[in-house]
């Protein structure tokens, strides 16, 4: 996979923490940050799916009434 360079500025405490945590996991800081972003993106996606499922469950009667099979002949 092609890589793109991304430069970011963080305070020294954040940089130190990133280096220490990457070292503790036996990976480069680049890899560590890449993994954090992938995890965050996955969690956001999962949160969205869960919220959508909750919404559909909450309003399933409304959707069934509006779009259910008994309404097909009315349009």
Secondary structure, 3 states (H helix, E strand, C coil): CCCCCCCCCCCHHHHHHHHHHHHHHCCCHHHHHHHHHHHHHHHHHHHHHHHHHHHHHHCHHHHHHHHCHHHHHHC
